[in-house]
């Protein structure tokens, strides 16, 4: 079955993928699916294995074990050029001696397409990435953002089943990077092409993705949509990697309506965490924007002292002493205007906004 733009419907499946380089295991039994038309991002720190997965999918690396399937058919024995994948690399990998047209047309010429068909497809691809009229430019005369568009056009012109993007925006400045994030996502939605994107940038992953796989030391820490990953992390690592979270270690105490987590000079009601028992150690992760802040003492709120106040435009960050621990509170700047460094405030959080990780189960 074909899409209106020519590409095929494609579901990607990865099953039990493992890979070692020497004594270092970089992938450990990785399995996931990317549904047809879905935008999936791999997110994680350097060295966690996300680029290795992309290289195995493209055929640039071979796994020690596992399978890679498109629409239920294994592609591991196919050479790279037979897998019908579009790839955009971190450094774009453009041919500096060629024009824009030559770079975009390269994959079509390798496929021995007729000249007229090549011209039509290149015109379509350059129009798609808003580079029409620049066919005769040398790529060395282009800006970083323009080169990125050419690399994207070259990947899409062959009408691939799946588009693979390996940190393609990391070399761009902040403004152009934001523009290209939106551009890539709009093109992906317009074409409906199954896309796998690798990044270490949390905001980039959250703004562009349907699903995110968070990697940690060669394993999948969590797979979820951006909102779930941000609001319901499965570990301290996940809560801290996708945006900053305050992590507070304490002891669970049973109450008549659930549990409280009690630390040195603070306590928060945490509801009924799975597996919770009276007296066991646990860690709470609370995002700064989820704190309830009052300048008057109220039941259920903990006393805190504002140490520093940092204005950053629409938001203001308050560093506070919370008993023997420190925490960061994030408020809208207008709301924070009534607080000053040295003020005593009272903090709380709704149980549903507190992620609790039992000491024995945290990764």
DACOR-V890383 format. One record per residue. N is the residue number from 1. RES is the residue in three letters. SS is DSSP state (H for helix, E for strand, C for the rest). D_FIRST is the distance of its C-alpha to the first C-alpha in Angstrom with 2 decimals. Layout:
# DACOR-V890383
n=N res=RES ss=SS d_first=D_FIRST
n=N res=RES ss=SS d_first=D_FIRST
This chain:
# DACOR-V890383
n=1 res=UNK ss=C d_first=0.00
n=2 res=UNK ss=E d_first=3.81
n=3 res=UNK ss=C d_first=6.97
n=4 res=UNK ss=C d_first=9.96
n=5 res=UNK ss=C d_first=11.68
n=6 res=UNK ss=C d_first=9.37
n=7 res=UNK ss=C d_first=8.73
n=8 res=UNK ss=E d_first=5.94
n=9 res=UNK ss=C d_first=6.33
n=10 res=UNK ss=C d_first=9.43
n=11 res=UNK ss=C d_first=12.38
n=12 res=UNK ss=E d_first=15.56
n=13 res=UNK ss=E d_first=18.34
n=14 res=UNK ss=E d_first=21.82
n=15 res=UNK ss=E d_first=24.33
n=16 res=UNK ss=E d_first=28.07
n=17 res=UNK ss=E d_first=28.17
n=18 res=UNK ss=E d_first=31.76
n=19 res=UNK ss=E d_first=33.33
n=20 res=UNK ss=E d_first=36.95
n=21 res=UNK ss=E d_first=38.72
n=22 res=UNK ss=C d_first=42.11
n=23 res=UNK ss=C d_first=43.63
n=24 res=UNK ss=E d_first=41.42
n=25 res=UNK ss=E d_first=38.49
n=26 res=UNK ss=E d_first=35.96
n=27 res=UNK ss=E d_first=33.18
n=28 res=UNK ss=E d_first=34.09
n=29 res=UNK ss=E d_first=31.52
n=30 res=UNK ss=E d_first=28.76
n=31 res=UNK ss=E d_first=25.86
n=32 res=UNK ss=E d_first=23.29
n=33 res=UNK ss=E d_first=19.70
n=34 res=UNK ss=E d_first=17.68
n=35 res=UNK ss=C d_first=15.13
n=36 res=UNK ss=C d_first=11.90
n=37 res=UNK ss=C d_first=13.38
n=38 res=UNK ss=C d_first=16.85
n=39 res=UNK ss=E d_first=19.77
n=40 res=UNK ss=E d_first=21.93
n=41 res=UNK ss=E d_first=25.29
n=42 res=UNK ss=E d_first=27.60
n=43 res=UNK ss=E d_first=31.15
n=44 res=UNK ss=C d_first=34.41
n=45 res=UNK ss=C d_first=37.53
n=46 res=UNK ss=C d_first=37.81
n=47 res=UNK ss=C d_first=37.61
n=48 res=UNK ss=C d_first=35.69
n=49 res=UNK ss=C d_first=32.84
n=50 res=UNK ss=H d_first=30.02
n=51 res=UNK ss=H d_first=29.69
n=52 res=UNK ss=H d_first=29.99
n=53 res=UNK ss=H d_first=26.84
n=54 res=UNK ss=H d_first=24.97
n=55 res=UNK ss=H d_first=26.60
n=56 res=UNK ss=H d_first=25.58
n=57 res=UNK ss=H d_first=21.88
n=58 res=UNK ss=H d_first=22.18
n=59 res=UNK ss=C d_first=24.37
n=60 res=UNK ss=C d_first=27.55
n=61 res=UNK ss=C d_first=29.15
n=62 res=UNK ss=C d_first=28.98
n=63 res=UNK ss=C d_first=29.59
n=64 res=UNK ss=C d_first=32.55
n=65 res=UNK ss=E d_first=30.47
n=66 res=UNK ss=E d_first=27.18
n=67 res=UNK ss=E d_first=23.48
n=68 res=UNK ss=E d_first=20.52
n=69 res=UNK ss=E d_first=17.06
n=70 res=UNK ss=E d_first=13.49
n=71 res=UNK ss=C d_first=11.26
n=72 res=UNK ss=C d_first=14.45
n=73 res=UNK ss=E d_first=15.16
n=74 res=UNK ss=E d_first=18.33
n=75 res=UNK ss=C d_first=18.49
n=76 res=UNK ss=C d_first=22.28
n=77 res=UNK ss=C d_first=23.18
n=78 res=UNK ss=C d_first=21.03
n=79 res=UNK ss=C d_first=22.98
n=80 res=UNK ss=H d_first=22.23
n=81 res=UNK ss=H d_first=20.94
n=82 res=UNK ss=H d_first=18.32
n=83 res=UNK ss=C d_first=16.75
n=84 res=UNK ss=C d_first=14.86
n=85 res=UNK ss=E d_first=16.64
n=86 res=UNK ss=E d_first=18.40
n=87 res=UNK ss=E d_first=21.96
n=88 res=UNK ss=E d_first=24.80
n=89 res=UNK ss=C d_first=28.13
n=90 res=UNK ss=C d_first=31.23
n=91 res=UNK ss=C d_first=33.16
n=92 res=UNK ss=C d_first=30.25
n=93 res=UNK ss=C d_first=31.04
n=94 res=UNK ss=C d_first=31.24
n=95 res=UNK ss=C d_first=33.14
n=96 res=UNK ss=C d_first=36.46
n=97 res=UNK ss=C d_first=37.48
n=98 res=UNK ss=C d_first=34.40
n=99 res=UNK ss=E d_first=33.73
n=100 res=UNK ss=H d_first=30.97
n=101 res=UNK ss=H d_first=29.14
n=102 res=UNK ss=H d_first=29.77
n=103 res=UNK ss=H d_first=28.47
n=104 res=UNK ss=H d_first=25.18
n=105 res=UNK ss=H d_first=24.73
n=106 res=UNK ss=H d_first=25.66
n=107 res=UNK ss=H d_first=22.29
n=108 res=UNK ss=H d_first=21.15
n=109 res=UNK ss=H d_first=24.46
n=110 res=UNK ss=H d_first=24.13
n=111 res=UNK ss=C d_first=20.91
n=112 res=UNK ss=C d_first=23.13
n=113 res=UNK ss=C d_first=21.23
n=114 res=UNK ss=C d_first=23.35
n=115 res=UNK ss=H d_first=25.76
n=116 res=UNK ss=H d_first=24.69
n=117 res=UNK ss=H d_first=21.01
n=118 res=UNK ss=H d_first=22.39
n=119 res=UNK ss=H d_first=24.63
n=120 res=UNK ss=H d_first=22.00
n=121 res=UNK ss=H d_first=19.73
n=122 res=UNK ss=H d_first=22.88
n=123 res=UNK ss=H d_first=24.08
n=124 res=UNK ss=H d_first=20.91
n=125 res=UNK ss=H d_first=21.12
n=126 res=UNK ss=H d_first=24.89
n=127 res=UNK ss=H d_first=24.68
n=128 res=UNK ss=H d_first=22.25
n=129 res=UNK ss=C d_first=24.91
n=130 res=UNK ss=C d_first=27.80
n=131 res=UNK ss=C d_first=29.26
n=132 res=UNK ss=C d_first=29.30
n=133 res=UNK ss=C d_first=32.56
n=134 res=UNK ss=C d_first=33.13
n=135 res=UNK ss=C d_first=31.52
n=136 res=UNK ss=C d_first=34.93
n=137 res=UNK ss=C d_first=36.17
n=138 res=UNK ss=E d_first=36.86
n=139 res=UNK ss=H d_first=35.14
n=140 res=UNK ss=H d_first=38.64
n=141 res=UNK ss=H d_first=39.60
n=142 res=UNK ss=C d_first=37.02
n=143 res=UNK ss=C d_first=37.55
n=144 res=UNK ss=H d_first=35.85
n=145 res=UNK ss=H d_first=33.53
n=146 res=UNK ss=H d_first=32.64
n=147 res=UNK ss=H d_first=32.03
n=148 res=UNK ss=H d_first=29.69
n=149 res=UNK ss=H d_first=27.69
n=150 res=UNK ss=H d_first=27.60
n=151 res=UNK ss=H d_first=26.40
n=152 res=UNK ss=H d_first=23.56
n=153 res=UNK ss=H d_first=22.67
n=154 res=UNK ss=H d_first=22.81
n=155 res=UNK ss=H d_first=20.42
n=156 res=UNK ss=H d_first=17.80
n=157 res=UNK ss=H d_first=18.29
n=158 res=UNK ss=C d_first=16.39
n=159 res=UNK ss=C d_first=13.19
n=160 res=UNK ss=C d_first=13.27
n=161 res=UNK ss=C d_first=11.07
n=162 res=UNK ss=E d_first=14.28
n=163 res=UNK ss=E d_first=17.41
n=164 res=UNK ss=E d_first=20.74
n=165 res=UNK ss=E d_first=23.99
n=166 res=UNK ss=E d_first=27.37
n=167 res=UNK ss=C d_first=30.05
n=168 res=UNK ss=C d_first=29.29
n=169 res=UNK ss=C d_first=31.72
n=170 res=UNK ss=C d_first=34.73
n=171 res=UNK ss=C d_first=36.65
n=172 res=UNK ss=C d_first=36.54
n=173 res=UNK ss=C d_first=39.36
n=174 res=UNK ss=H d_first=39.03
n=175 res=UNK ss=H d_first=38.47
n=176 res=UNK ss=H d_first=35.82
n=177 res=UNK ss=H d_first=34.14
n=178 res=UNK ss=H d_first=33.87
n=179 res=UNK ss=H d_first=32.45
n=180 res=UNK ss=H d_first=29.78
n=181 res=UNK ss=H d_first=28.82
n=182 res=UNK ss=H d_first=28.12
n=183 res=UNK ss=H d_first=26.42
n=184 res=UNK ss=H d_first=23.96
n=185 res=UNK ss=H d_first=23.18
n=186 res=UNK ss=H d_first=22.72
n=187 res=UNK ss=H d_first=20.33
n=188 res=UNK ss=H d_first=18.29
n=189 res=UNK ss=H d_first=18.20
n=190 res=UNK ss=H d_first=17.44
n=191 res=UNK ss=H d_first=14.38
n=192 res=UNK ss=C d_first=13.34
n=193 res=UNK ss=C d_first=13.14
n=194 res=UNK ss=E d_first=14.21
n=195 res=UNK ss=E d_first=17.80
n=196 res=UNK ss=E d_first=20.77
n=197 res=UNK ss=E d_first=24.13
n=198 res=UNK ss=E d_first=27.52
n=199 res=UNK ss=E d_first=30.71
n=200 res=UNK ss=C d_first=34.26
n=201 res=UNK ss=C d_first=34.72
n=202 res=UNK ss=H d_first=34.73
n=203 res=UNK ss=H d_first=34.54
n=204 res=UNK ss=H d_first=31.62
n=205 res=UNK ss=H d_first=29.64
n=206 res=UNK ss=H d_first=30.64
n=207 res=UNK ss=H d_first=29.89
n=208 res=UNK ss=H d_first=26.39
n=209 res=UNK ss=C d_first=24.79
n=210 res=UNK ss=C d_first=23.02
n=211 res=UNK ss=E d_first=24.33
n=212 res=UNK ss=E d_first=27.04
n=213 res=UNK ss=E d_first=28.07
n=214 res=UNK ss=E d_first=31.78
n=215 res=UNK ss=E d_first=32.97
n=216 res=UNK ss=E d_first=36.57
n=217 res=UNK ss=C d_first=38.04
n=218 res=UNK ss=C d_first=34.93
n=219 res=UNK ss=E d_first=33.92
n=220 res=UNK ss=E d_first=31.84
n=221 res=UNK ss=E d_first=34.45
n=222 res=UNK ss=E d_first=32.21
n=223 res=UNK ss=E d_first=28.61
n=224 res=UNK ss=E d_first=28.37
n=225 res=UNK ss=C d_first=27.49
n=226 res=UNK ss=H d_first=30.03
n=227 res=UNK ss=H d_first=32.32
n=228 res=UNK ss=H d_first=32.65
n=229 res=UNK ss=H d_first=33.25
n=230 res=UNK ss=H d_first=35.94
n=231 res=UNK ss=H d_first=37.63
n=232 res=UNK ss=C d_first=37.33
n=233 res=UNK ss=C d_first=37.63
n=234 res=UNK ss=C d_first=38.13
n=235 res=UNK ss=C d_first=40.81
n=236 res=UNK ss=H d_first=43.38
n=237 res=UNK ss=H d_first=41.28
n=238 res=UNK ss=H d_first=38.29
n=239 res=UNK ss=H d_first=40.63
n=240 res=UNK ss=H d_first=42.24
n=241 res=UNK ss=H d_first=39.28
n=242 res=UNK ss=C d_first=37.28
n=243 res=UNK ss=C d_first=40.16
n=244 res=UNK ss=C d_first=43.81
n=245 res=UNK ss=E d_first=45.15
n=246 res=UNK ss=E d_first=48.80
n=247 res=UNK ss=E d_first=49.34
n=248 res=UNK ss=E d_first=52.51
n=249 res=UNK ss=E d_first=53.82
n=250 res=UNK ss=E d_first=56.05
n=251 res=UNK ss=E d_first=56.98
n=252 res=UNK ss=E d_first=55.55
n=253 res=UNK ss=E d_first=58.21
n=254 res=UNK ss=E d_first=57.75
n=255 res=UNK ss=E d_first=58.75
n=256 res=UNK ss=C d_first=59.03
n=257 res=UNK ss=C d_first=55.60
n=258 res=UNK ss=E d_first=53.61
n=259 res=UNK ss=E d_first=54.23
n=260 res=UNK ss=E d_first=55.48
n=261 res=UNK ss=E d_first=54.89
n=262 res=UNK ss=E d_first=58.24
n=263 res=UNK ss=C d_first=58.97
n=264 res=UNK ss=C d_first=62.05
n=265 res=UNK ss=C d_first=62.98
n=266 res=UNK ss=C d_first=59.82
n=267 res=UNK ss=E d_first=57.93
n=268 res=UNK ss=E d_first=54.73
n=269 res=UNK ss=E d_first=53.64
n=270 res=UNK ss=E d_first=50.31
n=271 res=UNK ss=E d_first=49.69
n=272 res=UNK ss=C d_first=48.72
n=273 res=UNK ss=C d_first=46.69
n=274 res=UNK ss=C d_first=45.10
n=275 res=UNK ss=C d_first=47.63
n=276 res=UNK ss=C d_first=50.41
n=277 res=UNK ss=C d_first=53.97
n=278 res=UNK ss=C d_first=57.30
n=279 res=UNK ss=C d_first=58.67
n=280 res=UNK ss=C d_first=55.68
n=281 res=UNK ss=E d_first=54.61
n=282 res=UNK ss=E d_first=51.44
n=283 res=UNK ss=E d_first=49.89
n=284 res=UNK ss=E d_first=48.80
n=285 res=UNK ss=E d_first=46.30
n=286 res=UNK ss=E d_first=46.85
n=287 res=UNK ss=E d_first=45.20
n=288 res=UNK ss=H d_first=47.79
n=289 res=UNK ss=H d_first=46.44
n=290 res=UNK ss=H d_first=46.68
n=291 res=UNK ss=C d_first=50.46
n=292 res=UNK ss=E d_first=52.67
n=293 res=UNK ss=E d_first=55.63
n=294 res=UNK ss=E d_first=58.97
n=295 res=UNK ss=C d_first=62.31
n=296 res=UNK ss=C d_first=64.16
n=297 res=UNK ss=C d_first=64.42
n=298 res=UNK ss=C d_first=62.48
n=299 res=UNK ss=C d_first=61.88
n=300 res=UNK ss=C d_first=58.97
n=301 res=UNK ss=C d_first=58.95
n=302 res=UNK ss=E d_first=60.10
n=303 res=UNK ss=E d_first=62.58
n=304 res=UNK ss=E d_first=61.37
n=305 res=UNK ss=E d_first=62.83
n=306 res=UNK ss=E d_first=61.03
n=307 res=UNK ss=E d_first=61.53
n=308 res=UNK ss=E d_first=59.58
n=309 res=UNK ss=E d_first=57.73
n=310 res=UNK ss=E d_first=55.18
n=311 res=UNK ss=E d_first=53.89
n=312 res=UNK ss=E d_first=50.43
n=313 res=UNK ss=C d_first=49.65
n=314 res=UNK ss=C d_first=48.04
n=315 res=UNK ss=E d_first=48.63
n=316 res=UNK ss=E d_first=51.79
n=317 res=UNK ss=E d_first=52.09
n=318 res=UNK ss=E d_first=55.11
n=319 res=UNK ss=E d_first=56.14
n=320 res=UNK ss=E d_first=58.23
n=321 res=UNK ss=E d_first=60.46
n=322 res=UNK ss=E d_first=59.51
n=323 res=UNK ss=C d_first=62.29
n=324 res=UNK ss=C d_first=62.20
n=325 res=UNK ss=E d_first=58.56
n=326 res=UNK ss=E d_first=56.97
n=327 res=UNK ss=E d_first=53.93
n=328 res=UNK ss=E d_first=52.05
n=329 res=UNK ss=E d_first=51.72
n=330 res=UNK ss=E d_first=49.41
n=331 res=UNK ss=E d_first=50.45
n=332 res=UNK ss=E d_first=49.77
n=333 res=UNK ss=H d_first=52.50
n=334 res=UNK ss=H d_first=54.15
n=335 res=UNK ss=H d_first=54.45
n=336 res=UNK ss=H d_first=55.81
n=337 res=UNK ss=C d_first=58.50
n=338 res=UNK ss=C d_first=60.94
n=339 res=UNK ss=C d_first=60.93
n=340 res=UNK ss=C d_first=62.88
n=341 res=UNK ss=C d_first=63.32
n=342 res=UNK ss=C d_first=65.81
n=343 res=UNK ss=C d_first=64.98
n=344 res=UNK ss=E d_first=64.72
n=345 res=UNK ss=E d_first=61.58
n=346 res=UNK ss=E d_first=60.15
n=347 res=UNK ss=E d_first=56.61
n=348 res=UNK ss=E d_first=54.38
n=349 res=UNK ss=C d_first=50.73
n=350 res=UNK ss=C d_first=48.94
n=351 res=UNK ss=H d_first=48.09
n=352 res=UNK ss=H d_first=44.39
n=353 res=UNK ss=H d_first=44.44
n=354 res=UNK ss=C d_first=45.97
n=355 res=UNK ss=E d_first=43.95
n=356 res=UNK ss=E d_first=46.24
n=357 res=UNK ss=E d_first=45.88
n=358 res=UNK ss=E d_first=48.32
n=359 res=UNK ss=C d_first=50.07
n=360 res=UNK ss=C d_first=49.12
n=361 res=UNK ss=C d_first=45.37
n=362 res=UNK ss=C d_first=44.69
n=363 res=UNK ss=C d_first=42.78
